[in-house]
């Protein structure tokens, strides 16, 4: 079966002398203090010019992830290799002036699905293109700064706005951002348009292309440390305006993020983020809500055990014919971090309780176990995948709301600050909603990743 190829590759990597030797030696205490880290070999002219480099490769094997149907040999039931290379240069002639450019080359090898980004879930090909290219006045962490050009946007935990680094091409924006950073808070004002990745042409956003979408995404984000037992207490407002095939979209998202500090709460911590939306979607009135609530405890043991329980909710539209929209709009998130590593679920029309456990048997190895349960908020709305657009199933009025459950196991091994490995396996147990609306076979996902950074 094609899915054996990445499994074989995973075993070869895991059994390599570098991996085995370092994993064993990491448990031994050094006889003498380690030497100081060497100077950055890619920094020149007293730090005024600095280069960065990344190479990432990930083998993936997926079965039934998209159709939950073992009776059909889909193009997405396959194994492939994803490869990404980046090269960047930061020029900082003075402390208050910075120029940065980074190119990226992203490829998908040995896949039956088209190598076109987004088609049948493909991460596809995008031959070397500009990922970032900006100029900044001021210093981002101290006082006023202004950054203009192609850049990544990342706010809070990335549930609504993030660079989506798990995806091979990732995400970037053409944007202008004004920022003020004080000792206990920072405040951003930005306007932007997301860049569309297309192989063979220079990637552009709606600021420059002739797309009828005419997208404009703007916002204000305040991150504070004013609550003494929180690591951050954030407040934000986002506005998205764009044309869509189903009609105009112009709506606001108001939200807040609070994260408790386990160092100040005797090992306990909590996270909560809540967002309310209103405006217009598909020429209909939008009113929607999403929330995240988590409680956890960090044990003071040798393995740094971390245990948590959480619940995530995104509203759906229980009546598609009433002229109103209740479906939460997930904007530009990094959903891979939150709702299951098989990427079947966005922060939309869902109930998602989960249990999270992680341990670190050595300083270099971290093992994580997550268990998810999924229900539709309403089966009158669709089940939306991680991108918030693609649908696993159309609305199944009268169907049971229970989608199923997923278990995720990941092993992260950080060989050094420049070299890291990631291994994972996920299994999806199909629920009654799937059997009520069509095929309902379980699904599997396995992967092995290596990443080099300088």
Phi, psi and omega in degrees: 000145184301330185291352179286337185299311179290333178294319177297317178298320179300316181295323179296318179295314184296332182266004182295151180301323182297318182290310184295318182295315182289326179296321181288317185287341183295338181280348183270135177285135180293146181289328179230158178303142180294150180291157178297150181298144181292158176298152180301116183289350181255018180249135185224162176056052178057037176084001180288333178234121182227130176259153172227153183217141174222138170228123180228134175228138179220124170274136176229144171228123182233142178221118177067016183294336186252327184242350181051042185224103179287344181281352180238127177274082184288156176297339180272353174271086194201180174229146184205170177243128174256136181225137180220131176235139179226144175221124183230162178218128177248122177246121184231083184293332176222164179297340185253006180222125181225142173236136180219140174218137178219128176260153181222139173237119184238133183223152172236122185249147169061040179248142176283333180286158181299142178277049179244122186305124177090346181275122185054035179076008183292144171270339162066190181251141169214095182300154192326122184213173183276117176270317176224147176194099188218164172236140181230131172258131182093185180242127189300330185259004184211107176077207184280144171211156177222123181240128181228138179128194181283124187205163174273143173246131180214122183227136178061225178271007179073021177290339179238329181219117179199168183277354176053055185293338177297319178295136187303312177287337184067205183215142177212163184230149161272120192209160169235129186226124174256132187222143168234128180241117174255191181291325185237010178198162171219150182224126180245140166237129183215157168222145191199172169213133185290144180276134177267127180270127179213124184291142174089351176226162178290126182295137183222158170259179180289351173295333189239334182272180181256030180295135176291351180295320175051055187281139172222118180240120185228164179186171174227133184225123178246116176250126186230164171236033184284335176274115193296334181263010176252148170283330175203149175223105192245152176222142184208159170221129177241151175225127177244127176230122179198159172268144180225160179303333181269357180132175183293145173237125175208103185211160179252149172235118177251132183204172178214147179230127176235134179227116180286149183262112181298336179290337181253358181238029177056042177094339178280155174207164176215150173230139172212138173222132180225140183220137179242136181237143175206152181145226186225132174224129180054039180060026176235157178288130179255133168213113188214163184213146173219148181213153176223132180222128181221140171236138181207174179216132175258112181285144179268053180252176184295335183264006178052046183298133179231122181236136180210156171234145181210165179219130180239140182222135172226130186287151174243177182258107186279353178215092184292352185253004188267003179087358177243160178239126177249004183281121178296137180262118192277001176057238189232066190270173166250070188293340180303334183286344199237322195240033178107132187284353175280352174062039177271351195222132170256178180277057190214131175045057184207151162243130184218084168284147180206160176241135183233132179221134175220149176222156175232090181296335172222171179296337186260347186240132176231129181245130183234138176232124179234140175233126185243145167240146184226134169229151166289146166294320174211137177279359172282347176252168181280165169266115185262137178286185189299331181280355178078002182240306180294142183250131173291313175218145172290173182300139181238072183307130181090349180282156174300149183273349186280112181283321183143199182217161182220141174241133181237130174237126178230146174233118178252130179234115180260097182296318178200180180293344182255348186223127180218155179233152177217130178233144180203155174217137179226144176228134179251125178263111186296141181252186187292329178301318179296315180293332179284340185242004179150215180297147186215049177271152177295164182228155182224151179212126177227148182204158174217129187229143172231140183221134177241130180228138171225000000 
